Amino acid sequence: MKTTARVVVIGGGVVGCSVLYHLTKKGWSDVMLIERDQLTSGSTWHAAGGFHTLNGDPNVAMLQSYTVSLYEELERISGQSCGMHKSPGIMLADTPERMEFLKMTVARGRYLGMSTEIISVKEAMNYFPFIEEKYFLGALLDPNEGHLDPSGTTYAYAKAARIGGATIEVQTKVESLEQKPDGTWRVITNKGVVECEHVVNAGGLWAREVGRMVGIELPVLAMEHMYLVTDDIPEVEAFNKSAGKEIGHVIDFGAESYLRQEGKGMVLGVYEQAGKPWSTKTTPWSFGQELLQPDLDRIAPSLEIAFKHFPTLENAGIKRVINGPFTFAPDGNPLVGPVQGRTNFWSACGVMAGFSQGGGVGLALSNWMVDGDPGFDIWGMDVARYGDWATRTYTNAKVRENYSRRFRIRFPNEELPAARPLQTTPLYDKFIEQGAVMGDSWGMETPLWFAPKGSEAKDIVSFHRSNDFEHIKAECKAVREAVGVTEIANFSKYEITGPGAEAWLQTQMTNTLPKKGRLQLCPMLNHQGKLIGDFTIAKADDERFMMWGSSQAQVYHMRWFEQTLPKDGSVKITPYGMKLIGLSIAGPKSRELLQRLTDDDVSNAAFKFMDYREMEVATVQAKVNRVTYTGDLGYEIWVAPEYQRRLYESIMEAGADLGIKNFGMRALLCMRLEKNFGTWFREFRPIYGPFEAGLDRFVKLDQHEFIGKAAAIKEKADGPKKTRIFMVVDALDCDVMGDEPIWVDGKVVGWVTSGGYGHYVDQSLAQGYIPTEFFKPDMTLEIEILGERRAARLQMDPPFDPEAKRMRM
Ligand SMILES: Cc1cc2nc3c(=O)[nH]c(=O)nc-3n(C[C@H](O)[C@H](O)[C@H](O)COP(=O)(O)OP(=O)(O)OC[C@H]3O[C@@H](n4cnc5c(N)ncnc54)[C@H](O)[C@@H]3O)c2cc1C
């Protein structure tokens, strides 16, 4: 066995083999895969082998599409058959909501170049003849689906990787990992030690154990999964003969089932409600190519519906039942990328659909390792989307929930209940008492809206405007006309200190840093000049800065900062997490309210827009920013959690005669929309440059050096390829939700990033991107909402306070 390699990939399932192949494709040939048994001996060997391109996250869908397109290349290079059967897939809708969901899915696929379409039930029967028509309303047809041979495909990756120079050691178990002071690794196996620069955890069913070797607990859990293979069904053969093709793939949401042809019979797999986790704490190393005991009772309720929907199957004999485990992350998407806090330790696990996603995971990870960037927007599968709060038992609750919802719709206003409430602030109970409907923001409870007395504090889930509409309107009105208070605990917050703090921070940000006592909005770029952060920074003192960003990005940003911090200890960055939580007061009467709570002078002359001050508010030490995301006069007041209740009660008491009202996250997002402010991970993402995103005024190209500057100069010189646009939509009772296609002059060219109803300006609003070449002030715009193309028009200025006087008043 070799004793050195540039990269060691742990795990020879489909994912590890794909990573290995992609590394060689990127030109790294000194790469090695170590497998404790034979290739495929984790989940891979017993997979049903189905593949498809559809995914709720368009960026993940794109990588799935790449995976599917890769198999021909693999067969060509390796000479190994993947056993491909391409056959169209249909998704059947048995309720009006599922029909709407399918229409939305087709629309979302349009700008990704997917050729899905809505077809009638009759047309669906041309692909799957066993449908009992009366149960269904329509279907989605996806021509780009099929199934393959899981083992052949994994070996095709492995052979192609070997041709590219990789080595593969089977029957070799990685027993522990040691990091050397220079950041390189010693991989200790039962057959000797391999020294390497990078380690990739593609341990599949054992990914947790491999993570534990470096002291981390990855949020993955295996679930048992069952599918049946039927005896030959005469009708299958008859269809094959008469139609001259295989029976297509089917997803039946109602029966939580997927089906496809296998030989002259069918495969029927189920994602049942009562899903069962497997090996909840540790995966036994002794587990080999084994199957689990089938439990047909568990899937009986789903089978009953499937047999009603497809009666031909009811009488088919069952040839075999496969029950095998495979892993999921809490949201069902993979965990990919460098692990924060560990140098050169990479995750490629939690891949629940290895044959749809494995290629994309390999491509993104190899780009990341070789080029320093995944090359795509992979936030949806970035391992950094989870933090310490995603514990083993949290993961258990969420994975079970996700499994049971695999074929269920998630409505845009739907909050999922498992493992909640997890993180709460001292105001949680107070908010609930006042009718708050809470949402889960990456493990943190946040008020979404407040139901007044007499109305139920519960969302009626829907794709359309719902029961929160009038209440959010009232909250926006209170802010715009008087004053409102909202909790803003769910930001990320950092303190940066030390003699080198200013110089280092300046190299991270495109904008110049603020002067002492001031705030500045600062985008952050990667080396490729793409947006990887968007912060509000305060200079608190000569060697001390405070910084606020998006809550879900804290691990993502800390991972970046750890790479760029000077090694001499001259700068310290401390993420505050829940140790600093905030309340924001906003609206024309917010200054009067703040003045009642402090003996500091907060007049406009003394405390200007974008000022920062550390002062006492309601007898509490606070850090106060004169800025709010509402785009109105307002303040963010940050305090230690033990003082938050005191602060809130004082605000409510002092604001009573000013008409103070609670407002929630939905009203906040609505008000930011009325100002055309972007949000992180919607308008601002690592696929956009700062000029594309319209952040020109926060990018100073002639004043200081910063990461990504050369690329930013080039973006500006060449002209941004995309343009962020703002639109007013002629919507009916359904506003955009995000990811809808934008039609310009009758052609799909762009996509919506976010939107909703602007309650105070009484308009349906949307933000999105189009290629710059299509941008014309008089272009004809349409947005497809739930299958219907609605007219839209370009809105150049924010409809609320276009001259931005309110923030400065
Ligand atoms: C019943 C069933 C049906 C499925 N159907 C489909 C389907 O139709 N389509 C689809 O896309 N997916 C399907 N899947 C899921 C699919 O199997 C997984 O997505 C895929 O196999 C994950 O591959 P992996 O490489 O991540 O993990 P694994 O296949 O588990 O591979 C991990 C490998 O790492 C090795 N390893 C772990 N730790 C060490 C160590 N310390 N040292 C050395 N080696 C180590 C293991 O031996 C193993 O071979 C199905 C799964 C099941 C169970």
The ligand as an SDF file (V2000), in Angstrom:
LIG
                    3D

 53 58  0  0  0  0  0  0  0  0999 V2000
  -33.1930    0.1690   -0.2020 C   0  0  0  0  0  0  0  0  0  0  0  0
  -32.4970    1.3500   -0.7870 C   0  0  0  0  0  0  0  0  0  0  0  0
  -32.9150    1.8500   -2.0120 C   0  0  0  0  0  0  0  0  0  0  0  0
  -32.2750    2.9630   -2.5560 C   0  0  0  0  0  0  0  0  0  0  0  0
  -32.6690    3.4300   -3.7770 N   0  0  0  0  0  0  0  0  0  0  0  0
  -32.0060    4.4600   -4.3560 C   0  0  0  0  0  0  0  0  0  0  0  0
  -32.3450    4.9080   -5.6510 C   0  0  0  0  0  0  0  0  0  0  0  0
  -33.2310    4.3740   -6.2930 O   0  0  0  0  0  0  0  0  0  0  0  0
  -31.6530    5.9480   -6.1660 N   0  0  0  0  0  0  0  0  0  0  0  0
  -30.6380    6.5790   -5.4850 C   0  0  0  0  0  0  0  0  0  0  0  0
  -30.0460    7.5150   -6.0040 O   0  0  0  0  0  0  0  0  0  0  0  0
  -30.3200    6.1620   -4.2480 N   0  0  0  0  0  0  0  0  0  0  0  0
  -30.9590    5.1300   -3.6640 C   0  0  0  0  0  0  0  0  0  0  0  0
  -30.6030    4.7060   -2.4210 N   0  0  0  0  0  0  0  0  0  0  0  0
  -29.6190    5.4920   -1.6810 C   0  0  0  0  0  0  0  0  0  0  0  0
  -28.2000    5.1930   -2.1170 C   0  0  0  0  0  0  0  0  0  0  0  0
  -27.9520    3.8670   -1.8620 O   0  0  0  0  0  0  0  0  0  0  0  0
  -27.2390    6.1130   -1.3450 C   0  0  0  0  0  0  0  0  0  0  0  0
  -27.5280    7.4520   -1.6680 O   0  0  0  0  0  0  0  0  0  0  0  0
  -25.7930    5.8330   -1.7120 C   0  0  0  0  0  0  0  0  0  0  0  0
  -25.5090    4.4990   -1.6980 O   0  0  0  0  0  0  0  0  0  0  0  0
  -24.8600    6.5700   -0.7680 C   0  0  0  0  0  0  0  0  0  0  0  0
  -23.5460    6.2450   -1.1170 O   0  0  0  0  0  0  0  0  0  0  0  0
  -22.3120    6.6020   -0.2080 P   0  0  0  0  0  0  0  0  0  0  0  0
  -21.1070    6.3730   -1.0380 O   0  0  0  0  0  0  0  0  0  0  0  0
  -22.4840    7.9370    0.3680 O   0  0  0  0  0  0  0  0  0  0  0  0
  -22.3780    5.6220    1.0270 O   0  0  0  0  0  0  0  0  0  0  0  0
  -22.1330    4.0620    1.1930 P   0  0  0  0  0  0  0  0  0  0  0  0
  -22.6580    3.3030    0.0470 O   0  0  0  0  0  0  0  0  0  0  0  0
  -22.6440    3.7040    2.5360 O   0  0  0  0  0  0  0  0  0  0  0  0
  -20.5670    3.9160    1.1460 O   0  0  0  0  0  0  0  0  0  0  0  0
  -19.7070    4.2230    2.2050 C   0  0  0  0  0  0  0  0  0  0  0  0
  -18.5070    3.3170    2.1360 C   0  0  0  0  0  0  0  0  0  0  0  0
  -17.5450    3.7700    3.0610 O   0  0  0  0  0  0  0  0  0  0  0  0
  -16.8810    2.6480    3.5960 C   0  0  0  0  0  0  0  0  0  0  0  0
  -16.2780    3.0680    4.8600 N   0  0  0  0  0  0  0  0  0  0  0  0
  -16.8980    3.6870    5.8900 C   0  0  0  0  0  0  0  0  0  0  0  0
  -16.0440    3.9240    6.9020 N   0  0  0  0  0  0  0  0  0  0  0  0
  -14.8410    3.4450    6.5030 C   0  0  0  0  0  0  0  0  0  0  0  0
  -13.5720    3.3880    7.1110 C   0  0  0  0  0  0  0  0  0  0  0  0
  -13.3800    3.8450    8.3570 N   0  0  0  0  0  0  0  0  0  0  0  0
  -12.5720    2.8560    6.4140 N   0  0  0  0  0  0  0  0  0  0  0  0
  -12.7590    2.3930    5.1620 C   0  0  0  0  0  0  0  0  0  0  0  0
  -13.9480    2.3970    4.5430 N   0  0  0  0  0  0  0  0  0  0  0  0
  -14.9920    2.9240    5.1960 C   0  0  0  0  0  0  0  0  0  0  0  0
  -17.9900    1.6310    3.7410 C   0  0  0  0  0  0  0  0  0  0  0  0
  -17.5230    0.3290    3.8200 O   0  0  0  0  0  0  0  0  0  0  0  0
  -18.8250    1.8950    2.4970 C   0  0  0  0  0  0  0  0  0  0  0  0
  -18.4840    1.0530    1.4300 O   0  0  0  0  0  0  0  0  0  0  0  0
  -31.2150    3.5870   -1.8550 C   0  0  0  0  0  0  0  0  0  0  0  0
  -30.7950    3.0590   -0.6530 C   0  0  0  0  0  0  0  0  0  0  0  0
  -31.4240    1.9580   -0.1150 C   0  0  0  0  0  0  0  0  0  0  0  0
  -30.9420    1.4200    1.1850 C   0  0  0  0  0  0  0  0  0  0  0  0
  1  2  1  0
  2  3  1  0
  2 52  2  0
  3  4  2  0
  4  5  1  0
  4 50  1  0
  5  6  2  0
  6  7  1  0
  6 13  1  0
  7  8  2  0
  7  9  1  0
  9 10  1  0
 10 11  2  0
 10 12  1  0
 12 13  2  0
 13 14  1  0
 14 15  1  0
 14 50  1  0
 15 16  1  0
 16 17  1  0
 16 18  1  0
 18 19  1  0
 18 20  1  0
 20 21  1  0
 20 22  1  0
 22 23  1  0
 23 24  1  0
 24 25  2  0
 24 26  1  0
 24 27  1  0
 27 28  1  0
 28 29  2  0
 28 30  1  0
 28 31  1  0
 31 32  1  0
 32 33  1  0
 33 34  1  0
 33 48  1  0
 34 35  1  0
 35 36  1  0
 35 46  1  0
 36 37  1  0
 36 45  1  0
 37 38  2  0
 38 39  1  0
 39 40  1  0
 39 45  2  0
 40 41  1  0
 40 42  2  0
 42 43  1  0
 43 44  2  0
 44 45  1  0
 46 47  1  0
 46 48  1  0
 48 49  1  0
 50 51  2  0
 51 52  1  0
 52 53  1  0
M  END
$$$$
